[in-house]
Amino acid sequence: MSDTPGRLLTLLSLLQTPREWPGSELARRLEVSPRTIRRDIDRLRDLGYPVHATMGAEGGYRLAAGTAMPPLLLDDEEAVAIAVGLRTAARQAVTGIEESSVRALAKLEQVLPTRLRRRVGALGAATVPVSLGGDGVTVDPEHLATMAAAVANRERLRFHYLTADGTQTRRHVEPRHLVPSGRRWYLLAFDLDRDDWRIFRVDRVDRLLATGARAEPRELPGPDAATYVRDKMLSLAPTYRAVATVHLPIARLRGRLGDTPTDLEPVDGTRTRVHSHTDTLEFLAFQLVQLGCEFEVHEPPELIAYLRELRGRIDRAVPAEDVRDQPAP
């Protein structure tokens, strides 16, 4: 193989498999001399690839972990597998999938050949994600990838957006950050038509278009994107602090409710007084119910009323038992 760049790419592809390659086998596969292999190994090292060599009859070359992440060469099946995995995880908004993962998806899909992009799209369309709870809302991975690329490239976006009250609007924005929260993704962007910062739920975005126009560098409205989005969302919903007696010993509640000693107060050996953090009624009710034990809410009255309403809904959802099926007293 006389083409040096092509030979280096082939050599790198071989070294990225998890094994040691004897120099003689590499030379045979690439149809060059062992001396040429040694020179090519030095070239790869100069490019930042940590190629380790071991001496002896069983020795050879292998690619080891280095201090930086060098470019990887993926074959067709590997590229499709990674793209489908990232798309599936992004669609489910799994905890731990951060903006960096979406940027990786954007970069990978940008360089995928058309034939592989079709395969990824077909596999994604044929895959039905299992709901892991919440309201069943899923996010289009294509939207995440487009938004992540626009954030990285400082590029303006246009899209249609469905507001909370069901109104369809058109938006022209300068995207700044993608923020995952719970099982949802949010886009923090500067709305050019409204001349102010806005937070958009990605699952409500439609007809997304990267315009190619450059976005202006703007100072964030808060210390960081995640803090701003969290504080803004909390400010839009009424929040409360709950006080309740939970029928569990304090040792079994630590790590499940309360992060500091002032959050939990023992009543006796089997009950604990809980002073919750500030949150919405829905989440406070969920926290208490998911404990799987008896509890009494002391305050606020709004939470007591919400739990009564919730009990009514549950009663109406469960068919009443037929008295004929009841055992005789």
C-alpha positions as CSV (number, residue, x, y, z in Angstrom):
1,M,0.0,0.0,0.0
2,S,1.9,3.0,-1.3
3,D,-0.7,5.7,-0.3
4,T,0.7,7.0,3.0
5,P,-2.5,8.7,4.4
6,G,-4.6,5.7,3.4
7,R,-2.1,3.3,5.0
8,L,-2.1,5.3,8.2
9,L,-5.9,5.3,8.4
10,T,-5.9,1.5,7.9
11,L,-3.2,1.0,10.5
12,L,-5.1,3.2,13.0
13,S,-8.3,1.2,12.3
14,L,-6.4,-2.0,13.1
15,L,-4.8,-0.7,16.3
16,Q,-8.2,0.5,17.6
17,T,-9.3,-3.1,18.0
18,P,-8.6,-4.4,21.6
19,R,-5.5,-6.6,20.9
20,E,-1.8,-6.5,20.3
21,W,-0.6,-6.6,16.7
22,P,2.8,-8.0,15.9
23,G,4.8,-5.8,13.6
24,S,5.1,-8.6,11.1
25,E,1.3,-9.2,10.9
26,L,0.7,-5.4,10.4
27,A,3.4,-5.4,7.6
28,R,1.7,-8.4,5.9
29,R,-1.8,-6.9,6.1
30,L,-0.6,-3.5,4.8
31,E,1.8,-5.0,2.3
32,V,4.8,-3.0,3.4
33,S,8.0,-3.7,5.2
34,P,8.4,-3.9,9.1
35,R,10.6,-0.7,8.8
36,T,7.7,1.2,7.1
37,I,5.4,0.0,9.9
38,R,7.8,1.4,12.5
39,R,7.9,4.8,10.7
40,D,4.0,4.8,10.5
41,I,3.8,4.1,14.2
42,D,6.0,7.1,14.9
43,R,3.8,9.2,12.7
44,L,0.7,8.2,14.7
45,R,2.5,9.0,17.9
46,D,3.4,12.5,16.5
47,L,-0.3,13.0,15.8
48,G,-1.1,12.2,19.5
49,Y,-2.1,8.6,19.4
50,P,-0.5,6.7,22.3
51,V,0.8,3.6,20.5
52,H,2.6,1.3,23.0
53,A,5.1,-1.3,21.9
54,T,6.2,-4.4,23.7
55,M,9.4,-6.4,22.9
56,G,9.9,-10.1,22.6
57,A,8.4,-13.0,20.6
58,E,4.9,-12.2,22.0
59,G,5.3,-8.5,21.7
60,G,3.7,-6.1,19.3
61,Y,1.8,-2.8,19.0
62,R,-1.4,-1.7,20.7
63,L,-3.3,1.6,21.2
64,A,-3.5,2.6,24.8
65,A,-5.4,5.2,26.8
66,G,-3.7,8.7,26.6
67,T,-4.2,12.1,28.2
68,A,-6.5,13.3,25.4
69,M,-9.2,11.8,23.3
70,P,-7.8,11.3,19.7
71,P,-10.1,10.9,16.7
72,L,-11.6,7.4,16.4
73,L,-12.2,5.4,13.3
74,L,-15.5,3.6,13.2
75,D,-16.7,1.0,10.8
76,D,-20.3,1.2,9.4
77,E,-21.8,-1.1,12.1
78,E,-20.1,0.7,15.0
79,A,-21.2,4.1,13.8
80,V,-24.8,3.0,13.4
81,A,-24.8,1.4,16.8
82,I,-23.4,4.5,18.6
83,A,-25.8,6.8,16.7
84,V,-28.9,4.7,17.5
85,G,-27.8,4.4,21.1
86,L,-27.4,8.1,21.5
87,R,-30.7,8.9,19.8
88,T,-32.6,6.4,21.9
89,A,-31.1,7.7,25.2
90,A,-31.8,11.3,24.1
91,R,-35.4,10.5,23.2
92,Q,-36.0,9.0,26.7
93,A,-34.3,11.9,28.5
94,V,-32.5,9.4,30.7
95,T,-30.8,10.9,33.8
96,G,-27.1,11.3,33.1
97,I,-27.4,12.1,29.4
98,E,-26.1,15.6,29.4
99,E,-25.6,18.2,26.7
100,S,-22.2,16.8,25.9
101,S,-23.9,13.5,24.8
102,V,-26.2,15.5,22.5
103,R,-23.2,17.3,21.0
104,A,-21.6,13.9,20.3
105,L,-24.8,12.9,18.5
106,A,-24.8,16.1,16.5
107,K,-21.1,15.6,15.5
108,L,-21.6,11.9,14.6
109,E,-24.8,12.5,12.5
110,Q,-23.1,15.4,10.7
111,V,-20.4,13.1,9.2
112,L,-22.5,10.0,8.7
113,P,-22.7,9.0,5.0
114,T,-26.2,9.2,3.6
115,R,-26.6,5.4,3.5
116,L,-25.8,5.2,7.2
117,R,-28.0,8.1,8.1
118,R,-30.9,6.3,6.4
119,R,-30.2,3.2,8.5
120,V,-30.0,5.1,11.7
121,G,-33.3,6.9,10.9
122,A,-35.0,3.6,10.0
123,L,-33.9,1.9,13.2
124,G,-35.0,4.9,15.2
125,A,-38.4,4.9,13.6
126,A,-38.9,1.2,14.2
127,T,-37.8,1.4,17.8
128,V,-40.5,1.9,20.4
129,P,-39.0,3.2,23.7
130,V,-40.4,1.8,27.0
131,S,-41.9,4.4,29.2
132,L,-40.0,4.8,32.5
133,G,-42.6,6.9,34.2
134,G,-43.6,10.6,34.0
135,D,-46.0,11.9,31.4
136,G,-44.8,9.8,28.5
137,V,-43.3,12.9,26.7
138,T,-40.5,12.0,24.4
139,V,-38.0,14.3,22.5
140,D,-37.1,14.1,18.9
141,P,-33.3,13.3,18.8
142,E,-33.0,15.2,15.5
143,H,-34.2,18.4,17.2
144,L,-31.7,17.8,20.0
145,A,-28.9,17.3,17.5
146,T,-29.8,20.4,15.5
147,M,-30.1,22.5,18.6
148,A,-26.8,21.3,20.0
149,A,-25.0,22.0,16.7
150,A,-26.6,25.5,16.6
151,V,-25.4,26.2,20.2
152,A,-21.9,25.1,19.3
153,N,-21.8,27.1,16.1
154,R,-23.6,30.1,17.5
155,E,-26.3,29.9,14.8
156,R,-29.8,31.2,14.9
157,L,-32.9,28.9,14.8
158,R,-36.4,29.3,13.6
159,F,-39.2,26.9,14.7
160,H,-42.9,26.6,15.6
161,Y,-43.6,26.4,19.3
162,L,-46.7,25.2,21.1
163,T,-47.2,27.2,24.3
164,A,-48.6,25.8,27.6
165,D,-52.1,27.1,26.7
166,G,-52.1,25.4,23.3
167,T,-51.2,28.5,21.2
168,Q,-49.0,27.8,18.1
169,T,-46.3,30.5,17.7
170,R,-43.4,31.1,15.5
171,R,-40.0,31.8,17.1
172,H,-36.7,33.2,15.9
173,V,-34.0,32.7,18.5
174,E,-30.4,32.6,19.4
175,P,-29.8,29.3,21.2
176,R,-27.5,29.3,24.2
177,H,-27.8,26.0,26.1
178,L,-29.7,22.8,26.2
179,V,-30.7,21.9,29.8
180,P,-32.0,18.4,30.8
181,S,-34.3,18.4,33.8
182,G,-36.1,15.3,35.1
183,R,-37.4,13.6,32.0
184,R,-37.5,16.7,29.8
185,W,-35.1,18.8,27.8
186,Y,-35.2,22.6,27.7
187,L,-33.6,25.1,25.3
188,L,-32.4,28.4,26.8
189,A,-32.4,31.0,24.0
190,F,-32.7,34.7,23.4
191,D,-36.0,35.4,21.6
192,L,-35.2,38.0,18.9
193,D,-38.9,39.0,18.3
194,R,-39.5,39.5,22.1
195,D,-36.1,40.9,22.9
196,D,-35.7,38.7,26.0
197,W,-34.5,35.4,27.2
198,R,-37.0,32.4,26.9
199,I,-37.0,28.8,28.0
200,F,-38.5,26.3,25.5
201,R,-39.6,22.7,26.1
202,V,-37.9,20.8,23.3
203,D,-40.8,18.3,23.0
204,R,-43.1,21.3,22.0
205,V,-40.8,22.4,19.1
206,D,-41.8,21.7,15.5
207,R,-40.5,22.6,12.1
208,L,-37.1,23.4,13.4
209,L,-34.7,25.1,11.0
210,A,-31.1,26.2,11.4
211,T,-30.9,29.5,9.6
212,G,-27.1,29.8,9.1
213,A,-27.2,33.4,10.5
214,R,-24.8,34.1,13.3
215,A,-26.0,34.6,16.9
216,E,-24.7,37.5,18.9
217,P,-22.6,36.8,22.0
218,R,-24.9,37.6,25.0
219,E,-24.4,37.5,28.7
220,L,-26.4,34.8,30.4
221,P,-29.3,36.1,32.5
222,G,-28.1,34.0,35.5
223,P,-25.0,32.5,37.0
224,D,-25.3,29.5,34.7
225,A,-27.9,28.0,32.4
226,A,-29.0,25.2,34.6
227,T,-29.5,27.5,37.7
228,Y,-31.5,30.0,35.6
229,V,-33.8,27.4,34.1
230,R,-34.4,25.8,37.5
231,D,-35.1,29.1,39.3
232,K,-37.3,30.3,36.4
233,M,-39.4,27.1,36.4
234,L,-39.8,27.3,40.2
235,S,-40.9,30.9,40.0
236,L,-43.7,30.0,37.6
237,A,-45.2,27.3,39.9
238,P,-46.5,27.8,43.4
239,T,-44.2,26.1,45.9
240,Y,-44.7,25.1,49.5
241,R,-42.9,23.6,52.5
242,A,-44.6,20.5,54.0
243,V,-44.6,19.3,57.6
244,A,-45.7,15.6,58.0
245,T,-45.3,12.7,60.4
246,V,-44.1,9.6,58.6
247,H,-44.5,6.2,60.1
248,L,-40.9,5.1,59.6
249,P,-37.9,5.4,61.9
250,I,-35.5,8.2,61.1
251,A,-32.7,5.8,60.0
252,R,-34.9,4.5,57.2
253,L,-35.7,8.0,55.9
254,R,-32.2,9.3,55.6
255,G,-31.3,9.6,52.0
256,R,-34.9,9.3,50.9
257,L,-36.3,12.4,52.5
258,G,-34.2,15.2,53.9
259,D,-30.5,16.1,53.4
260,T,-29.7,17.8,56.7
261,P,-30.4,17.0,60.4
262,T,-32.9,19.8,60.5
263,D,-35.1,18.1,57.9
264,L,-35.9,15.0,60.0
265,E,-36.8,14.9,63.7
266,P,-37.6,11.6,65.5
267,V,-41.0,11.4,67.2
268,D,-40.4,8.0,68.7
269,G,-38.8,4.7,67.5
270,T,-41.2,4.2,64.7
271,R,-42.2,7.7,63.5
272,T,-40.4,10.7,62.2
273,R,-41.4,14.4,61.7
274,V,-40.4,15.6,58.2
275,H,-39.8,19.2,57.3
276,S,-39.7,19.2,53.5
277,H,-37.8,21.4,51.1
278,T,-39.8,23.9,49.1
279,D,-41.4,22.3,46.1
280,T,-44.7,22.0,44.2
281,L,-47.7,20.2,45.6
282,E,-47.5,17.5,43.1
283,F,-43.9,16.6,43.9
284,L,-44.5,16.9,47.7
285,A,-47.4,14.4,47.4
286,F,-45.3,12.1,45.3
287,Q,-42.4,12.1,47.8
288,L,-44.7,11.1,50.6
289,V,-46.8,8.5,48.8
290,Q,-43.7,6.8,47.3
291,L,-42.4,6.0,50.8
292,G,-44.9,3.1,51.0
293,C,-46.0,3.8,54.6
294,E,-48.6,5.7,56.6
295,F,-48.2,9.4,57.1
296,E,-50.1,12.5,58.4
297,V,-49.7,15.9,56.8
298,H,-49.8,18.8,59.2
299,E,-49.2,21.7,56.8
300,P,-49.7,23.4,54.4
301,P,-53.5,23.2,54.0
302,E,-53.0,23.3,50.2
303,L,-51.2,20.0,50.3
304,I,-53.9,18.4,52.5
305,A,-56.5,19.6,50.0
306,Y,-54.5,18.3,47.1
307,L,-54.1,14.9,48.7
308,R,-57.9,14.7,49.2
309,E,-58.5,15.6,45.6
310,L,-56.0,12.9,44.6
311,R,-57.7,10.4,46.8
312,G,-61.0,11.2,45.0
313,R,-59.5,10.7,41.6
314,I,-58.0,7.4,42.7
315,D,-61.3,6.2,44.1
316,R,-63.1,7.1,40.8
317,A,-60.4,5.4,38.8
318,V,-60.8,2.0,40.7
319,P,-64.2,0.2,40.1
320,A,-66.2,-0.3,43.2
321,E,-66.2,-3.9,44.4
322,D,-69.4,-5.8,43.8
323,V,-71.0,-6.5,47.2
324,R,-72.0,-9.9,46.0
325,D,-68.4,-10.9,45.8
326,Q,-67.8,-9.9,49.5
327,P,-67.7,-12.7,52.1
328,A,-70.6,-12.9,54.4
329,P,-70.0,-11.3,57.8
